[in-house]
């Protein structure tokens, strides 16, 4: 249990940092447009997915521990949430990995190389995990929506909780990006 909490805190911190970094470069990338702004969007999507995953685990743990979600519905809840975020994570991860290798190619440094290697590892790891987890996730989701479901009301609650987690992840990212972008713009204006 301690490792899960530590990983959730780490995931939250990485998502926070990603959203902060997007906010720091949002105005510039928006003016430049093209690939830099696309990569900024990818980082924002990755951040939102990270926050969503943390919220899914917290909500799922609380709902299960308090007896609101039986195990079958908890599995369906986690599987539905995972299925929603894994495809954007893989897609944006591929774009971010390509971008990090391009940065390393243009400016070869230990830092750029380490970032490119880490992004490559993370993306391949996510793809590998998805190929292993998605068949079981689809089965859990199918069980959740089975016409013989013992409690269709719980299925609706699961859908609502997943939607709340996704919306929470997106709103958290948007708030951090906006505040950081506004503060960065104010600092630039004050400097000049």
CNS distance restraints for C-alpha pairs under 8 A (distance, minus, plus):
assign (resid   1 and name CA) (resid   5 and name CA) 6.41 0.50 0.50
assign (resid   2 and name CA) (resid   6 and name CA) 6.16 0.50 0.50
assign (resid   3 and name CA) (resid   7 and name CA) 6.02 0.50 0.50
assign (resid   4 and name CA) (resid   8 and name CA) 6.09 0.50 0.50
assign (resid   5 and name CA) (resid   9 and name CA) 6.17 0.50 0.50
assign (resid   6 and name CA) (resid  10 and name CA) 6.13 0.50 0.50
assign (resid   7 and name CA) (resid  11 and name CA) 5.96 0.50 0.50
assign (resid   8 and name CA) (resid  12 and name CA) 6.03 0.50 0.50
assign (resid   8 and name CA) (resid  54 and name CA) 5.80 0.50 0.50
assign (resid   9 and name CA) (resid  13 and name CA) 6.11 0.50 0.50
assign (resid  10 and name CA) (resid  14 and name CA) 6.14 0.50 0.50
assign (resid  11 and name CA) (resid  15 and name CA) 6.07 0.50 0.50
assign (resid  11 and name CA) (resid  50 and name CA) 6.19 0.50 0.50
assign (resid  11 and name CA) (resid  51 and name CA) 7.54 0.50 0.50
assign (resid  11 and name CA) (resid  54 and name CA) 7.14 0.50 0.50
assign (resid  12 and name CA) (resid  16 and name CA) 6.05 0.50 0.50
assign (resid  12 and name CA) (resid  50 and name CA) 6.64 0.50 0.50
assign (resid  12 and name CA) (resid  51 and name CA) 5.98 0.50 0.50
assign (resid  12 and name CA) (resid  54 and name CA) 6.64 0.50 0.50
assign (resid  13 and name CA) (resid  17 and name CA) 6.13 0.50 0.50
assign (resid  14 and name CA) (resid  18 and name CA) 6.10 0.50 0.50
assign (resid  14 and name CA) (resid  47 and name CA) 7.70 0.50 0.50
assign (resid  14 and name CA) (resid  50 and name CA) 7.90 0.50 0.50
assign (resid  15 and name CA) (resid  19 and name CA) 6.20 0.50 0.50
assign (resid  15 and name CA) (resid  46 and name CA) 7.40 0.50 0.50
assign (resid  15 and name CA) (resid  47 and name CA) 4.38 0.50 0.50
assign (resid  15 and name CA) (resid  48 and name CA) 7.15 0.50 0.50
assign (resid  15 and name CA) (resid  50 and name CA) 5.47 0.50 0.50
assign (resid  15 and name CA) (resid  51 and name CA) 6.18 0.50 0.50
assign (resid  16 and name CA) (resid  20 and name CA) 6.11 0.50 0.50
assign (resid  16 and name CA) (resid  47 and name CA) 6.95 0.50 0.50
assign (resid  16 and name CA) (resid 173 and name CA) 7.57 0.50 0.50
assign (resid  16 and name CA) (resid 176 and name CA) 7.52 0.50 0.50
assign (resid  17 and name CA) (resid  21 and name CA) 6.04 0.50 0.50
assign (resid  18 and name CA) (resid  22 and name CA) 6.17 0.50 0.50
assign (resid  18 and name CA) (resid  43 and name CA) 6.21 0.50 0.50
assign (resid  18 and name CA) (resid  44 and name CA) 6.86 0.50 0.50
assign (resid  18 and name CA) (resid  46 and name CA) 7.80 0.50 0.50
assign (resid  18 and name CA) (resid  47 and name CA) 5.70 0.50 0.50
assign (resid  19 and name CA) (resid  23 and name CA) 6.19 0.50 0.50
assign (resid  19 and name CA) (resid  43 and name CA) 7.26 0.50 0.50
assign (resid  19 and name CA) (resid  44 and name CA) 5.81 0.50 0.50
assign (resid  19 and name CA) (resid  47 and name CA) 5.82 0.50 0.50
assign (resid  19 and name CA) (resid 173 and name CA) 5.64 0.50 0.50
assign (resid  19 and name CA) (resid 174 and name CA) 7.85 0.50 0.50
assign (resid  19 and name CA) (resid 176 and name CA) 5.94 0.50 0.50
assign (resid  19 and name CA) (resid 177 and name CA) 5.48 0.50 0.50
assign (resid  20 and name CA) (resid  24 and name CA) 6.24 0.50 0.50
assign (resid  20 and name CA) (resid 176 and name CA) 6.10 0.50 0.50
assign (resid  20 and name CA) (resid 177 and name CA) 5.86 0.50 0.50
assign (resid  20 and name CA) (resid 180 and name CA) 6.00 0.50 0.50
assign (resid  21 and name CA) (resid  25 and name CA) 6.51 0.50 0.50
assign (resid  21 and name CA) (resid 177 and name CA) 7.99 0.50 0.50
assign (resid  22 and name CA) (resid  26 and name CA) 5.61 0.50 0.50
assign (resid  22 and name CA) (resid  40 and name CA) 5.70 0.50 0.50
assign (resid  22 and name CA) (resid  41 and name CA) 7.85 0.50 0.50
assign (resid  22 and name CA) (resid  43 and name CA) 6.69 0.50 0.50
assign (resid  22 and name CA) (resid  44 and name CA) 6.38 0.50 0.50
assign (resid  22 and name CA) (resid 177 and name CA) 6.16 0.50 0.50
assign (resid  23 and name CA) (resid  27 and name CA) 7.82 0.50 0.50
assign (resid  23 and name CA) (resid 176 and name CA) 7.06 0.50 0.50
assign (resid  23 and name CA) (resid 177 and name CA) 4.06 0.50 0.50
assign (resid  23 and name CA) (resid 178 and name CA) 6.32 0.50 0.50
assign (resid  23 and name CA) (resid 179 and name CA) 7.42 0.50 0.50
assign (resid  23 and name CA) (resid 180 and name CA) 4.84 0.50 0.50
assign (resid  23 and name CA) (resid 181 and name CA) 4.36 0.50 0.50
assign (resid  23 and name CA) (resid 184 and name CA) 7.82 0.50 0.50
assign (resid  24 and name CA) (resid 177 and name CA) 7.71 0.50 0.50
assign (resid  24 and name CA) (resid 180 and name CA) 5.96 0.50 0.50
assign (resid  24 and name CA) (resid 181 and name CA) 5.40 0.50 0.50
assign (resid  24 and name CA) (resid 184 and name CA) 5.97 0.50 0.50
assign (resid  25 and name CA) (resid  29 and name CA) 5.95 0.50 0.50
assign (resid  25 and name CA) (resid  40 and name CA) 7.71 0.50 0.50
assign (resid  25 and name CA) (resid 181 and name CA) 7.34 0.50 0.50
assign (resid  26 and name CA) (resid  30 and name CA) 5.90 0.50 0.50
assign (resid  26 and name CA) (resid  37 and name CA) 7.55 0.50 0.50
assign (resid  26 and name CA) (resid  40 and name CA) 7.06 0.50 0.50
assign (resid  26 and name CA) (resid 177 and name CA) 7.77 0.50 0.50
assign (resid  26 and name CA) (resid 181 and name CA) 6.29 0.50 0.50
assign (resid  27 and name CA) (resid  31 and name CA) 6.31 0.50 0.50
assign (resid  27 and name CA) (resid 181 and name CA) 6.90 0.50 0.50
assign (resid  27 and name CA) (resid 185 and name CA) 7.73 0.50 0.50
assign (resid  28 and name CA) (resid  32 and name CA) 6.20 0.50 0.50
assign (resid  29 and name CA) (resid  33 and name CA) 5.62 0.50 0.50
assign (resid  29 and name CA) (resid  36 and name CA) 5.56 0.50 0.50
assign (resid  29 and name CA) (resid  37 and name CA) 4.67 0.50 0.50
assign (resid  29 and name CA) (resid  40 and name CA) 7.22 0.50 0.50
assign (resid  30 and name CA) (resid  37 and name CA) 5.66 0.50 0.50
assign (resid  32 and name CA) (resid  36 and name CA) 7.21 0.50 0.50
assign (resid  32 and name CA) (resid  37 and name CA) 7.22 0.50 0.50
assign (resid  33 and name CA) (resid  37 and name CA) 5.05 0.50 0.50
assign (resid  33 and name CA) (resid  38 and name CA) 7.55 0.50 0.50
assign (resid  34 and name CA) (resid  38 and name CA) 6.23 0.50 0.50
assign (resid  35 and name CA) (resid  39 and name CA) 6.12 0.50 0.50
assign (resid  36 and name CA) (resid  40 and name CA) 6.23 0.50 0.50
assign (resid  37 and name CA) (resid  41 and name CA) 6.21 0.50 0.50
assign (resid  38 and name CA) (resid  42 and name CA) 6.25 0.50 0.50
assign (resid  39 and name CA) (resid  43 and name CA) 6.21 0.50 0.50
assign (resid  39 and name CA) (resid  95 and name CA) 7.08 0.50 0.50
assign (resid  39 and name CA) (resid  96 and name CA) 6.44 0.50 0.50
assign (resid  39 and name CA) (resid  99 and name CA) 7.64 0.50 0.50
assign (resid  40 and name CA) (resid  44 and name CA) 6.24 0.50 0.50
assign (resid  41 and name CA) (resid  45 and name CA) 6.13 0.50 0.50
assign (resid  42 and name CA) (resid  46 and name CA) 6.11 0.50 0.50
assign (resid  42 and name CA) (resid  92 and name CA) 5.00 0.50 0.50
assign (resid  42 and name CA) (resid  93 and name CA) 7.69 0.50 0.50
assign (resid  42 and name CA) (resid  95 and name CA) 7.37 0.50 0.50
assign (resid  42 and name CA) (resid  96 and name CA) 7.03 0.50 0.50
assign (resid  43 and name CA) (resid  47 and name CA) 6.09 0.50 0.50
assign (resid  43 and name CA) (resid  92 and name CA) 7.32 0.50 0.50
assign (resid  43 and name CA) (resid  96 and name CA) 7.59 0.50 0.50
assign (resid  44 and name CA) (resid  48 and name CA) 6.21 0.50 0.50
assign (resid  44 and name CA) (resid 173 and name CA) 6.76 0.50 0.50
assign (resid  45 and name CA) (resid  49 and name CA) 6.17 0.50 0.50
assign (resid  45 and name CA) (resid  88 and name CA) 7.21 0.50 0.50
assign (resid  45 and name CA) (resid  89 and name CA) 7.65 0.50 0.50
assign (resid  45 and name CA) (resid  92 and name CA) 7.31 0.50 0.50
assign (resid  46 and name CA) (resid  50 and name CA) 6.21 0.50 0.50
assign (resid  46 and name CA) (resid  88 and name CA) 7.37 0.50 0.50
assign (resid  46 and name CA) (resid  89 and name CA) 5.82 0.50 0.50
assign (resid  46 and name CA) (resid  92 and name CA) 6.73 0.50 0.50
assign (resid  46 and name CA) (resid  93 and name CA) 7.68 0.50 0.50
assign (resid  47 and name CA) (resid  51 and name CA) 6.31 0.50 0.50
assign (resid  47 and name CA) (resid 169 and name CA) 7.90 0.50 0.50
assign (resid  47 and name CA) (resid 173 and name CA) 6.37 0.50 0.50
assign (resid  48 and name CA) (resid  52 and name CA) 6.01 0.50 0.50
assign (resid  48 and name CA) (resid 166 and name CA) 7.79 0.50 0.50
assign (resid  48 and name CA) (resid 169 and name CA) 4.70 0.50 0.50
assign (resid  48 and name CA) (resid 170 and name CA) 4.86 0.50 0.50
assign (resid  48 and name CA) (resid 171 and name CA) 7.94 0.50 0.50
assign (resid  48 and name CA) (resid 172 and name CA) 7.27 0.50 0.50
assign (resid  48 and name CA) (resid 173 and name CA) 5.47 0.50 0.50
assign (resid  49 and name CA) (resid  53 and name CA) 6.13 0.50 0.50
assign (resid  49 and name CA) (resid  85 and name CA) 5.73 0.50 0.50
assign (resid  49 and name CA) (resid  88 and name CA) 7.72 0.50 0.50
assign (resid  49 and name CA) (resid  89 and name CA) 6.86 0.50 0.50
assign (resid  49 and name CA) (resid 166 and name CA) 7.61 0.50 0.50
assign (resid  49 and name CA) (resid 169 and name CA) 6.47 0.50 0.50
assign (resid  49 and name CA) (resid 170 and name CA) 7.72 0.50 0.50
assign (resid  50 and name CA) (resid  54 and name CA) 6.45 0.50 0.50
assign (resid  50 and name CA) (resid 169 and name CA) 7.36 0.50 0.50
assign (resid  51 and name CA) (resid  55 and name CA) 6.19 0.50 0.50
assign (resid  51 and name CA) (resid 168 and name CA) 7.61 0.50 0.50
assign (resid  51 and name CA) (resid 169 and name CA) 4.58 0.50 0.50
assign (resid  51 and name CA) (resid 170 and name CA) 7.73 0.50 0.50
assign (resid  51 and name CA) (resid 172 and name CA) 7.37 0.50 0.50
assign (resid  51 and name CA) (resid 173 and name CA) 7.74 0.50 0.50
assign (resid  52 and name CA) (resid  56 and name CA) 6.00 0.50 0.50
assign (resid  52 and name CA) (resid  85 and name CA) 7.91 0.50 0.50
assign (resid  52 and name CA) (resid 165 and name CA) 5.31 0.50 0.50
assign (resid  52 and name CA) (resid 166 and name CA) 5.11 0.50 0.50
assign (resid  52 and name CA) (resid 167 and name CA) 7.77 0.50 0.50
assign (resid  52 and name CA) (resid 168 and name CA) 6.63 0.50 0.50
assign (resid  52 and name CA) (resid 169 and name CA) 4.26 0.50 0.50
assign (resid  52 and name CA) (resid 170 and name CA) 7.46 0.50 0.50
assign (resid  53 and name CA) (resid  57 and name CA) 6.29 0.50 0.50
assign (resid  53 and name CA) (resid  81 and name CA) 7.43 0.50 0.50
assign (resid  53 and name CA) (resid  82 and name CA) 7.47 0.50 0.50
assign (resid  53 and name CA) (resid  85 and name CA) 7.81 0.50 0.50
assign (resid  53 and name CA) (resid 165 and name CA) 7.71 0.50 0.50
assign (resid  53 and name CA) (resid 169 and name CA) 7.95 0.50 0.50
assign (resid  54 and name CA) (resid  58 and name CA) 6.24 0.50 0.50
assign (resid  55 and name CA) (resid  59 and name CA) 5.95 0.50 0.50
assign (resid  55 and name CA) (resid 165 and name CA) 5.42 0.50 0.50
assign (resid  55 and name CA) (resid 168 and name CA) 7.48 0.50 0.50
assign (resid  55 and name CA) (resid 169 and name CA) 7.28 0.50 0.50
assign (resid  56 and name CA) (resid  60 and name CA) 5.83 0.50 0.50
assign (resid  56 and name CA) (resid  78 and name CA) 6.87 0.50 0.50
assign (resid  56 and name CA) (resid  81 and name CA) 6.85 0.50 0.50
assign (resid  56 and name CA) (resid 161 and name CA) 7.97 0.50 0.50
assign (resid  56 and name CA) (resid 162 and name CA) 6.80 0.50 0.50
assign (resid  56 and name CA) (resid 165 and name CA) 5.61 0.50 0.50
assign (resid  57 and name CA) (resid  61 and name CA) 5.93 0.50 0.50
assign (resid  57 and name CA) (resid  78 and name CA) 7.42 0.50 0.50
assign (resid  58 and name CA) (resid  62 and name CA) 6.18 0.50 0.50
assign (resid  59 and name CA) (resid  63 and name CA) 5.98 0.50 0.50
assign (resid  59 and name CA) (resid 161 and name CA) 7.54 0.50 0.50
assign (resid  59 and name CA) (resid 165 and name CA) 7.91 0.50 0.50
assign (resid  60 and name CA) (resid  64 and name CA) 6.01 0.50 0.50
assign (resid  60 and name CA) (resid  69 and name CA) 7.90 0.50 0.50
assign (resid  60 and name CA) (resid  74 and name CA) 6.32 0.50 0.50
assign (resid  60 and name CA) (resid  77 and name CA) 7.21 0.50 0.50
assign (resid  60 and name CA) (resid  78 and name CA) 7.20 0.50 0.50
assign (resid  61 and name CA) (resid  65 and name CA) 5.88 0.50 0.50
assign (resid  62 and name CA) (resid  66 and name CA) 5.99 0.50 0.50
assign (resid  63 and name CA) (resid  67 and name CA) 6.23 0.50 0.50
assign (resid  63 and name CA) (resid  68 and name CA) 5.05 0.50 0.50
assign (resid  63 and name CA) (resid  69 and name CA) 5.44 0.50 0.50
assign (resid  64 and name CA) (resid  68 and name CA) 5.86 0.50 0.50
assign (resid  64 and name CA) (resid  69 and name CA) 4.83 0.50 0.50
assign (resid  64 and name CA) (resid  70 and name CA) 6.30 0.50 0.50
assign (resid  64 and name CA) (resid  71 and name CA) 7.18 0.50 0.50
assign (resid  64 and name CA) (resid  74 and name CA) 6.69 0.50 0.50
assign (resid  69 and name CA) (resid  73 and name CA) 5.73 0.50 0.50
assign (resid  69 and name CA) (resid  74 and name CA) 5.79 0.50 0.50
assign (resid  69 and name CA) (resid 154 and name CA) 7.45 0.50 0.50
assign (resid  70 and name CA) (resid  74 and name CA) 6.17 0.50 0.50
assign (resid  71 and name CA) (resid  75 and name CA) 6.13 0.50 0.50
assign (resid  72 and name CA) (resid  76 and name CA) 6.32 0.50 0.50
assign (resid  72 and name CA) (resid 140 and name CA) 7.67 0.50 0.50
assign (resid  72 and name CA) (resid 143 and name CA) 7.96 0.50 0.50
assign (resid  72 and name CA) (resid 144 and name CA) 7.48 0.50 0.50
assign (resid  73 and name CA) (resid  77 and name CA) 5.92 0.50 0.50
assign (resid  73 and name CA) (resid 144 and name CA) 6.50 0.50 0.50
assign (resid  73 and name CA) (resid 154 and name CA) 7.29 0.50 0.50
assign (resid  73 and name CA) (resid 155 and name CA) 7.22 0.50 0.50
assign (resid  73 and name CA) (resid 158 and name CA) 7.10 0.50 0.50
assign (resid  74 and name CA) (resid  78 and name CA) 6.17 0.50 0.50
assign (resid  75 and name CA) (resid  79 and name CA) 5.95 0.50 0.50
assign (resid  75 and name CA) (resid 140 and name CA) 6.21 0.50 0.50
assign (resid  76 and name CA) (resid  80 and name CA) 5.89 0.50 0.50
assign (resid  76 and name CA) (resid 137 and name CA) 7.44 0.50 0.50
assign (resid  76 and name CA) (resid 140 and name CA) 4.93 0.50 0.50
assign (resid  76 and name CA) (resid 141 and name CA) 4.97 0.50 0.50
assign (resid  76 and name CA) (resid 143 and name CA) 7.40 0.50 0.50
assign (resid  76 and name CA) (resid 144 and name CA) 5.65 0.50 0.50
assign (resid  76 and name CA) (resid 158 and name CA) 7.70 0.50 0.50
assign (resid  77 and name CA) (resid  81 and name CA) 6.20 0.50 0.50
assign (resid  77 and name CA) (resid 141 and name CA) 7.83 0.50 0.50
assign (resid  77 and name CA) (resid 158 and name CA) 5.56 0.50 0.50
assign (resid  77 and name CA) (resid 159 and name CA) 7.47 0.50 0.50
assign (resid  77 and name CA) (resid 161 and name CA) 7.91 0.50 0.50
assign (resid  77 and name CA) (resid 162 and name CA) 6.68 0.50 0.50
assign (resid  78 and name CA) (resid  82 and name CA) 5.99 0.50 0.50
assign (resid  79 and name CA) (resid  83 and name CA) 6.02 0.50 0.50
assign (resid  79 and name CA) (resid 137 and name CA) 4.67 0.50 0.50
assign (resid  79 and name CA) (resid 138 and name CA) 7.22 0.50 0.50
assign (resid  79 and name CA) (resid 140 and name CA) 6.45 0.50 0.50
assign (resid  79 and name CA) (resid 141 and name CA) 6.38 0.50 0.50
assign (resid  80 and name CA) (resid  84 and name CA) 6.25 0.50 0.50
assign (resid  80 and name CA) (resid 137 and name CA) 7.12 0.50 0.50
assign (resid  80 and name CA) (resid 138 and name CA) 8.00 0.50 0.50
assign (resid  80 and name CA) (resid 141 and name CA) 6.10 0.50 0.50
assign (resid  80 and name CA) (resid 162 and name CA) 7.31 0.50 0.50
assign (resid  81 and name CA) (resid  85 and name CA) 6.44 0.50 0.50
assign (resid  81 and name CA) (resid 162 and name CA) 5.82 0.50 0.50
assign (resid  81 and name CA) (resid 166 and name CA) 7.95 0.50 0.50
assign (resid  82 and name CA) (resid  86 and name CA) 5.81 0.50 0.50
assign (resid  82 and name CA) (resid 137 and name CA) 7.83 0.50 0.50
assign (resid  83 and name CA) (resid  87 and name CA) 7.13 0.50 0.50
assign (resid  83 and name CA) (resid 134 and name CA) 7.11 0.50 0.50
assign (resid  83 and name CA) (resid 137 and name CA) 7.15 0.50 0.50
assign (resid  84 and name CA) (resid  88 and name CA) 7.87 0.50 0.50
assign (resid  85 and name CA) (resid  89 and name CA) 6.17 0.50 0.50
assign (resid  86 and name CA) (resid  90 and name CA) 6.12 0.50 0.50
assign (resid  86 and name CA) (resid 126 and name CA) 7.83 0.50 0.50
assign (resid  86 and name CA) (resid 130 and name CA) 7.15 0.50 0.50
assign (resid  87 and name CA) (resid  91 and name CA) 6.07 0.50 0.50
assign (resid  88 and name CA) (resid  92 and name CA) 5.86 0.50 0.50
assign (resid  89 and name CA) (resid  93 and name CA) 5.73 0.50 0.50
assign (resid  89 and name CA) (resid 126 and name CA) 7.88 0.50 0.50
assign (resid  90 and name CA) (resid  94 and name CA) 6.18 0.50 0.50
assign (resid  90 and name CA) (resid 123 and name CA) 6.35 0.50 0.50
assign (resid  90 and name CA) (resid 126 and name CA) 6.58 0.50 0.50
assign (resid  90 and name CA) (resid 127 and name CA) 6.53 0.50 0.50
assign (resid  91 and name CA) (resid  95 and name CA) 6.65 0.50 0.50
assign (resid  92 and name CA) (resid  96 and name CA) 6.07 0.50 0.50
assign (resid  93 and name CA) (resid  97 and name CA) 5.93 0.50 0.50
assign (resid  93 and name CA) (resid 119 and name CA) 7.28 0.50 0.50
assign (resid  93 and name CA) (resid 122 and name CA) 7.90 0.50 0.50
assign (resid  93 and name CA) (resid 123 and name CA) 5.57 0.50 0.50
assign (resid  94 and name CA) (resid  98 and name CA) 6.19 0.50 0.50
assign (resid  94 and name CA) (resid 123 and name CA) 6.53 0.50 0.50
assign (resid  95 and name CA) (resid  99 and name CA) 6.19 0.50 0.50
assign (resid  96 and name CA) (resid 100 and name CA) 6.10 0.50 0.50
assign (resid  96 and name CA) (resid 119 and name CA) 7.25 0.50 0.50
assign (resid  97 and name CA) (resid 101 and name CA) 6.25 0.50 0.50
assign (resid  97 and name CA) (resid 116 and name CA) 6.29 0.50 0.50
assign (resid  97 and name CA) (resid 119 and name CA) 5.21 0.50 0.50
assign (resid  97 and name CA) (resid 120 and name CA) 5.72 0.50 0.50
assign (resid  97 and name CA) (resid 123 and name CA) 7.46 0.50 0.50
assign (resid  98 and name CA) (resid 102 and name CA) 6.23 0.50 0.50
assign (resid  99 and name CA) (resid 103 and name CA) 6.23 0.50 0.50
assign (resid 100 and name CA) (resid 104 and name CA) 6.20 0.50 0.50
assign (resid 100 and name CA) (resid 112 and name CA) 7.08 0.50 0.50
assign (resid 100 and name CA) (resid 115 and name CA) 6.61 0.50 0.50
assign (resid 100 and name CA) (resid 116 and name CA) 4.87 0.50 0.50
assign (resid 100 and name CA) (resid 119 and name CA) 7.42 0.50 0.50
assign (resid 101 and name CA) (resid 105 and name CA) 6.07 0.50 0.50
assign (resid 101 and name CA) (resid 112 and name CA) 7.94 0.50 0.50
assign (resid 101 and name CA) (resid 113 and name CA) 7.59 0.50 0.50
assign (resid 101 and name CA) (resid 116 and name CA) 5.25 0.50 0.50
assign (resid 102 and name CA) (resid 106 and name CA) 6.24 0.50 0.50
assign (resid 103 and name CA) (resid 107 and name CA) 5.98 0.50 0.50
assign (resid 103 and name CA) (resid 108 and name CA) 7.79 0.50 0.50
assign (resid 103 and name CA) (resid 112 and name CA) 6.66 0.50 0.50
assign (resid 104 and name CA) (resid 108 and name CA) 4.95 0.50 0.50
assign (resid 104 and name CA) (resid 109 and name CA) 6.87 0.50 0.50
assign (resid 104 and name CA) (resid 112 and name CA) 5.00 0.50 0.50
assign (resid 104 and name CA) (resid 113 and name CA) 5.63 0.50 0.50
assign (resid 104 and name CA) (resid 116 and name CA) 6.93 0.50 0.50
assign (resid 107 and name CA) (resid 112 and name CA) 7.42 0.50 0.50
assign (resid 108 and name CA) (resid 112 and name CA) 6.56 0.50 0.50
assign (resid 108 and name CA) (resid 113 and name CA) 6.90 0.50 0.50
assign (resid 109 and name CA) (resid 113 and name CA) 6.08 0.50 0.50
assign (resid 110 and name CA) (resid 114 and name CA) 5.97 0.50 0.50
assign (resid 111 and name CA) (resid 115 and name CA) 6.20 0.50 0.50
assign (resid 112 and name CA) (resid 116 and name CA) 6.16 0.50 0.50
assign (resid 113 and name CA) (resid 117 and name CA) 6.10 0.50 0.50
assign (resid 114 and name CA) (resid 118 and name CA) 6.02 0.50 0.50
assign (resid 115 and name CA) (resid 119 and name CA) 6.04 0.50 0.50
assign (resid 116 and name CA) (resid 120 and name CA) 6.09 0.50 0.50
assign (resid 117 and name CA) (resid 121 and name CA) 6.12 0.50 0.50
assign (resid 118 and name CA) (resid 122 and name CA) 6.02 0.50 0.50
assign (resid 119 and name CA) (resid 123 and name CA) 6.03 0.50 0.50
assign (resid 120 and name CA) (resid 124 and name CA) 6.14 0.50 0.50
assign (resid 121 and name CA) (resid 125 and name CA) 5.92 0.50 0.50
assign (resid 122 and name CA) (resid 126 and name CA) 6.08 0.50 0.50
assign (resid 123 and name CA) (resid 127 and name CA) 6.19 0.50 0.50
assign (resid 124 and name CA) (resid 128 and name CA) 6.02 0.50 0.50
assign (resid 125 and name CA) (resid 129 and name CA) 6.03 0.50 0.50
assign (resid 126 and name CA) (resid 130 and name CA) 5.99 0.50 0.50
assign (resid 127 and name CA) (resid 131 and name CA) 6.28 0.50 0.50
assign (resid 128 and name CA) (resid 132 and name CA) 6.50 0.50 0.50
assign (resid 129 and name CA) (resid 133 and name CA) 5.90 0.50 0.50
assign (resid 130 and name CA) (resid 134 and name CA) 5.46 0.50 0.50
assign (resid 131 and name CA) (resid 135 and name CA) 7.50 0.50 0.50
assign (resid 132 and name CA) (resid 136 and name CA) 7.93 0.50 0.50
assign (resid 133 and name CA) (resid 137 and name CA) 6.06 0.50 0.50
assign (resid 134 and name CA) (resid 138 and name CA) 5.94 0.50 0.50
assign (resid 135 and name CA) (resid 139 and name CA) 6.35 0.50 0.50
assign (resid 136 and name CA) (resid 140 and name CA) 6.23 0.50 0.50
assign (resid 137 and name CA) (resid 141 and name CA) 6.14 0.50 0.50
assign (resid 138 and name CA) (resid 142 and name CA) 6.00 0.50 0.50
assign (resid 139 and name CA) (resid 143 and name CA) 6.17 0.50 0.50
assign (resid 140 and name CA) (resid 144 and name CA) 6.20 0.50 0.50
assign (resid 141 and name CA) (resid 145 and name CA) 6.37 0.50 0.50
assign (resid 142 and name CA) (resid 146 and name CA) 5.82 0.50 0.50
assign (resid 143 and name CA) (resid 149 and name CA) 7.44 0.50 0.50
assign (resid 144 and name CA) (resid 149 and name CA) 6.85 0.50 0.50
assign (resid 144 and name CA) (resid 155 and name CA) 6.31 0.50 0.50
assign (resid 145 and name CA) (resid 149 and name CA) 6.79 0.50 0.50
assign (resid 145 and name CA) (resid 155 and name CA) 7.04 0.50 0.50
assign (resid 151 and name CA) (resid 155 and name CA) 6.92 0.50 0.50
assign (resid 152 and name CA) (resid 156 and name CA) 6.54 0.50 0.50
assign (resid 153 and name CA) (resid 157 and name CA) 6.36 0.50 0.50
assign (resid 154 and name CA) (resid 158 and name CA) 6.12 0.50 0.50
assign (resid 155 and name CA) (resid 159 and name CA) 6.33 0.50 0.50
assign (resid 156 and name CA) (resid 160 and name CA) 6.16 0.50 0.50
assign (resid 157 and name CA) (resid 161 and name CA) 6.06 0.50 0.50
assign (resid 158 and name CA) (resid 162 and name CA) 6.13 0.50 0.50
assign (resid 159 and name CA) (resid 163 and name CA) 6.11 0.50 0.50
assign (resid 160 and name CA) (resid 164 and name CA) 6.06 0.50 0.50
assign (resid 161 and name CA) (resid 165 and name CA) 6.16 0.50 0.50
assign (resid 162 and name CA) (resid 166 and name CA) 6.25 0.50 0.50
assign (resid 163 and name CA) (resid 167 and name CA) 6.06 0.50 0.50
assign (resid 164 and name CA) (resid 168 and name CA) 5.88 0.50 0.50
assign (resid 165 and name CA) (resid 169 and name CA) 6.13 0.50 0.50
assign (resid 166 and name CA) (resid 170 and name CA) 6.26 0.50 0.50
assign (resid 167 and name CA) (resid 171 and name CA) 6.00 0.50 0.50
assign (resid 168 and name CA) (resid 172 and name CA) 5.98 0.50 0.50
assign (resid 169 and name CA) (resid 173 and name CA) 6.32 0.50 0.50
assign (resid 170 and name CA) (resid 174 and name CA) 6.16 0.50 0.50
assign (resid 171 and name CA) (resid 175 and name CA) 6.02 0.50 0.50
assign (resid 172 and name CA) (resid 176 and name CA) 6.29 0.50 0.50
assign (resid 173 and name CA) (resid 177 and name CA) 6.07 0.50 0.50
assign (resid 174 and name CA) (resid 178 and name CA) 6.00 0.50 0.50
assign (resid 175 and name CA) (resid 179 and name CA) 6.13 0.50 0.50
assign (resid 176 and name CA) (resid 180 and name CA) 5.95 0.50 0.50
assign (resid 177 and name CA) (resid 181 and name CA) 5.83 0.50 0.50
assign (resid 178 and name CA) (resid 182 and name CA) 5.99 0.50 0.50
assign (resid 179 and name CA) (resid 183 and name CA) 6.08 0.50 0.50
assign (resid 180 and name CA) (resid 184 and name CA) 5.94 0.50 0.50
assign (resid 181 and name CA) (resid 185 and name CA) 6.06 0.50 0.50
assign (resid 182 and name CA) (resid 186 and name CA) 6.17 0.50 0.50
assign (resid 183 and name CA) (resid 187 and name CA) 6.14 0.50 0.50
assign (resid 184 and name CA) (resid 188 and name CA) 6.20 0.50 0.50
assign (resid 185 and name CA) (resid 189 and name CA) 6.09 0.50 0.50
assign (resid 186 and name CA) (resid 190 and name CA) 6.04 0.50 0.50
assign (resid 187 and name CA) (resid 191 and name CA) 6.15 0.50 0.50
assign (resid 188 and name CA) (resid 192 and name CA) 6.48 0.50 0.50
